[in-house]
């Protein structure tokens, strides 16, 4: 069960969000950055997250994840996250 708060970093814009110069005067979307910890396996994940399209639509690189974490997420054994609404 994912229920322990690791740290609450407030709301943040997406990392590596490349804002075009012509959009520099438009406010960016901010999302909660509050990682949670699974009491059973100690896997850490965000409780609220942006859609993959928002995160990876214009992303410079993709990093791999640990096999254990990927398998747990596929099975839904540590799933706590829900899609975010931009603030």
N, C-alpha and C positions, 0 to 999 in steps of 0.2 A: 504494500500500500504506500503510495507516494503522498506523504503528508507533512514531512518536516521541511521547514523553510531553511534554505542554505544562507541566503542573503537577499535582501530586497534593494535593488539598485534603482528603484523608481521607474520612470518611463524614459525610453531612449529611441532615437531614430534607428532604422536598420543599418547595420554595419556595412561598409562598402557600397552604400547607396550613392551612385554617381549622379549628382544633380546637374543637369545641363545648365549652362550659363543663363539661358533664357528663362529658366525656372527658378533661378536663385532667389527671387523675391517672393516665391510661393512657399508657404509653411510646409515642412515635411511631416509625414505621419509619424507618430510616436507610439511605441508599444511597451507594455510592462516587461521589465527585465527582472524576474523573480524566480530563480532556480529553486526547485524542490528536490528532495532526496527520498528515495524509496527506502523504507525501514528494513525491508527484507534483503535486497541485493545491493543497496547503496548506490544505485544508478541515479544520476542527476539529470533532470530535464526541466524545461520551462513549463510552468503551469498554464500559461497562455502563450500562443504563438501566432505569427503571421502566416498566411498561406505560402506554400512553396513557390507559387508564381510571383508573389511579391518579393520573397527573399532571393530567389535564384534567377529572376527574369533578366537581370543585367549584372550577373555576378562574375567577378574576375577569375575565380578558381573554385574548385569543389574539393573539400577534404573528406577523407574516408572516416568511418566510425568504427569503433571496436565491434567485433563479431558478436560478443555477448549482448551488447546494448542493442544492436540491430535486430537480433533474434527476439529479444524481449519486447521490443517495440512492435515487431511483426505479429507476435502472439497477443499483444495487448496486455501482457502481465503487469506492466508498470505504467500503463497509460493513465495520465491524469490531465493532460493538456486539452485545451479547447481552442478553437480558432479565435483570434483577437479581432476586435473592432478598433480601427485606428482612432487615436484621440486628437 
